[in-house]
């Protein structure tokens, strides 16, 4: 850029550039590096980026795990990019994806020796991965496995400070129920206890998490209702990443009384979504969207029903930015295919990817500079 262009104009131009170019521009001069590394610039740059979809699956032929990203635009699903999984993730035993936020993927697994896995005494490990800049951070969990407590994780990037955070919720049941929570921030590099606003009621978190705006959300239910053979009480547990407070989002009665196995949380763009499966073999999925962030204002948008020639189950993995569900369809014994459902025409479009059943995971992400510094 010419020295004749005012610096604030240079900044506006750089906000629209791809991540790869910005990484190179950090070496041009100190002024550009200082600008690009700031949380304010990284946050502003995120706003200009298009949504990508990262697909994780196990190839049924090669018996290997693959990661493929798609541009979520008019070219979908033609433009594909195959990612090489970082070694820090490959070394995790029994790894699962906790969630995604601001272009980061959070993995959870064990780093103990494989032959010692049966003892379940290994320290759990979390790996944060930014596929855009190919950088990872490995974090040790503060608690080891113990049959007397259950541990759930949440992950999200603070939209104000652009600081990635991991929240660990531990529920103890040995004598009397109580709950503890810890939070890890990348900027501090430390775990610390959350002494205030820890949920006092008993709950179980299940299925996946999503991040919408400044909050992490999980499906949850009150286990005392099941233990005492009372009507189910399902709800949504939330964690505000900015002020680190927990909260509860109540569901309409038609959803709160379901079996927890019939519900799964998701999102469309920046709207919270509840998926309602039928009570038999998951051949139908209702899509409920929370309107304008108002509790108990979920509206049922549509229901996806498997065609009669599909005798197996369907699972909604996520949504395109246009609102189309991305779904896994079981087509044979231990084999599934990926499809996109068009609600208006009720048509299923095959993407041409096949996997071992229940190995598909879809996360939306944008290319970001988070973790660069």
N, C-alpha and C positions, 0 to 999 in steps of 0.2 A: 504494500500500500504506500501511496505517496505521502511524504511528510506534510504536504499541503492539505491533506484531509484531516479535519479536526478529530481528536481522539474519540470523542463520543460517537462520531459517525462510524469510525473504525469498529467500535464496540458493537454497534447495531448490525453491521455487516457480519461480524464474526459470530453473532448469536445464531445466524441462519446457516452456518457452515457445518459440514459433517464432522463427526468426532475425529476421524482419521486426520483431517486437515488441521484441526485445532491442536492435536497432540504434536504435530510437526511445528506449528506456529509458536509453541512454547519455547522453541530453541532460537527464534528469530531475535528477540530482544527481551530485556528484563521487564519492560512495561507490559508487553503482551503476556508473558508468563505470569506476572502478578495478577493481571486481570483474569485470565483463564482459570487460575487456581482458586478464585474466590467463590464462596458458596452462593453469593448473589448472582454471579455470572452463570454458574452451573445450573441454578434454578431457572434463570431466564432462558438459557439454552434449551432446557428440557421442554419448555412450552412450545417451541418451534418444531419439535421432532415428531415424525409420524410413528404410529403404533406398529410394532412388529409382533409376531406370534412365534414363540419358541416351543417346539414340539420335542418331547422326550418319549422314546419308545424302545422296545426290545425287538430287534429284527427276528422274525420267526425262522429264517433260513440261516443267517449267519450267527444267530444266538448271541448277538452283541448289542450293547446299548448305544443308541444314536441320538444326536441332537441336531435338529434342523430348524432354521428360522425362515419365516415368510414375511414379505412386506404385506401389510394389511391394507392394500389399495386395489385399484382396478386390475392389477396384474395377478392378484391372488388366484390360484396357488402356483403360478408359473415360476416366479422368482424365488428360488430356494438357495439357502446357504448352509452348508454342513459345517458344524462347529467341531473342533477338536476339544474334547473334555480335558480340563487341566488335571495335572497329576494329583494335586491335593484332593480333588473330588474322586478320582479313580481309586485312591487308596482307602476311601471310606468303605467300611463294611456295612451292608444293609442300608445304603444311603436313600433318603427320601427328600423331596423338595418341600421345604416349609412354606415358601411363598416367594413373591417377587415384588419389587418396589423400586421406582426410579431407575430402571435398567439393571438392577442387581438381582441375582438369584441366590436364595439361601438354601443350603443343603444341610441335612442333619444325618449323622451316622456314627459309627464306632471306629476308633483307631487302634484298638487292642489287637492282639494276635488272633488270627482266624480260628486257631484250634482252641482258644480260650473263650470263644464267644458263648459257649454253653454256660459258663459261670456267670455271665451277665454282670461282670464287675468292672468292665472297661469304662474309662471316662468317655462320655459322649463328646463329639466334636461338631462344631458348626463351621462351614466354609461359605464365605460370601464371594460371589463370582460376578464380575462385570465382563460379559462376553465381548462388548464393544472395544474395550481397551485391553482385554486379555489379562486382567489382574485379579488375584484372589487374596483373601485374608482368612487365616485359620484361627479359630477361637475355641478354647477348651470350655466345656460346660462346668459349672460349679458343683453340680450334684452327680453322684453315681447312681446306677440302677439300684433300687431297693423295693422289695415287694410290699413294704408298708406305706409307700407313697406313689403317686402318679404325677408325671411331669409333662406339661404341655408347653409348646413354644409359639411365639409370635415374632414376626419380623416386619419392619417397615423403616423407611427413611423419613426423617423429620422434614417436612416441606419448608420449614423456616431456616434451619441451620444446615440442611442437607447432611445431617449426621445419621448414619445407619444405626438402628437400635434393635436389640434382641431382648424380648421379655420372656422370662421363664416363670411359669406358674406351677407351684408344687402343692399338691393336696395330700395331707396326711390322714390316715384312717385307723392307725393301730389302736389307740385308746379312744380319743374323741376327735371329731373332725376339726381341722383348722387348715388355713391356707397361707402360704408364703409366696412372695413374688420378688424376683430380682430383675434388674435391667442392666444390659451391657451397651455401652456406646463406643463406637469406633474411635471417636476423637479422644476419649479418656483412656481407652484401652483397659477398662476395669469393670467388674461386676459390682453392683451395690444393691442393697436391699431397699424395697419400697415399703416403708412402714405405714404409710397412710393410704386410705381408700382401697385396701385389699378386700375383695369380695368376702362377705361374712357368711353368705348362704352357701349350702352345698351345691355343686354343679359339676357336670362333666362336659368337657369340650370334645367335639367329634368332627370328623371329616376335615376338610381343608380350611384355610383362612383366606381372607381377601383384604386388601388395603384400598379404602376409598377415602379420598381427600386426606385427612389427617389422622384417621383411625384404622386400627386393625380390628377385624370382625371374625368371630368364630360362631358356628352353630353350637348350642349348649342345651342341656336339659337338667332338671332337678332329679337326682337319683332317688330321693326319698319318696317321690310319687310312685316309682316302680317298686321299690322295696316294700312299701306299704299297700301296694295294689290300688293306688289311687289313679285318677285320670292323669295322663301325661301332661307335663308342663315344659314345653320347649320354648326357648327364647334365644336371643343373640347376645353374646358377650362382646363388649367393645373395650378397646384400650386406646386412649388418646395419646398419640406419639409426641405431641407438643408439650402437654402438661403432665403426662404419665398418670392419668386417672383412669380407673376402670368404670364401666357403666353397663347397663342392661337395656336392650331394646326388646320390648314385648312384641309378640306376634299376634295377629288376629286369631280368634278362637279356632277357626277352621284349620290353622296350621299348628297351633300350640298343643293340640290334643293328639296329633299323629304319633306313631311310633318314630323315635329318633332316626331309625334306619331309612325312613322315607324322605328325609330332608337333607339338603346339601346347599351350602352358601356359595354364591358366585357374584359376578358384577358385570354390568354392561356400561362401558365407558366409566362414568363416575357415579353410577347408580347401583345401590345394593340390590341383589337378586336372591330370591329363595327358590330353590328347585324342589318340586313336590313330585315324588315318584309314586306310582300305584303300589298297592300293597302285596302284589303277587310276584311277577317275574320282571319288573321294571320294563314293561313294554309301552309305557306312557310316562311323560314328564311334563308337569305343569310349570310354567314360568311366571313367577310373581315378582314384580318390581316395586321397590319402595319409592313413593313419589316425594320429591323435593326434601328428602331427609327427614320426613315427619314420621315418628314412631306409629306403628300399627296402621300405616296408610298403604300397605301393600295392595297392589292391584294385579289381578291375574291377567296377563297379556295374551297368552295363547297356550295351547297344549300340543306337545309333539307326540304323535301316536305312531308306533312302528307299523309298517305295512303288514298285511296278513302273511306274506311269504317270508317274513322275518320271524322265526320261531324263538329267537334268542333275545337277550336284553339289549337296551340302549342306555347310554350314559352320556350326560352333557358334561363336557370337559371345560368349556369356556365359551366366550362369545367374540365374534368379530366386532369391530367398531360400528358396523352397520346394524348390529343387533342380531345377526344370524348365529344360532347356536352351532358350535363345533362338537360333534358327537362321535362316540365310539359305538360301533355296532358289532355284536358278536355274530360271526357268520359261519363258524365251524367250531369244532372242539378245540378250545384253547387258542383260537385265532380270531382276530377282530380287524375291522377296517375303519378308516377315518372318513367321515362324511360331514357336509355342511347342510343344514336344514334351512329352507326358505319359508318363513311363516306364511307369506301371502299366497304363494302357489302350492304350499304343502309338498314341496319337492325336495328330495335328498340328492345332493351332488357328491359323487365319489371323488376324493382327492387323489386316490391311487397309492395310498400308503397302508401297508398291512403290518400287524404286530401281534405278539403274544398277548392274549387277553389280559386286560387290566394293567398293562404296562404303559399305556398312553398317559401323558401328562401335558397339559397345555398351559402356558403362562404368557400373558401379554407383557411387552416391555418396550421401552424406547431406548435409543442409543444415547448414552450419557457419559459424562466425565467423572461421575462419582467414584471415589477411591483413587483418582489419578494422583493426588498429592500425597 
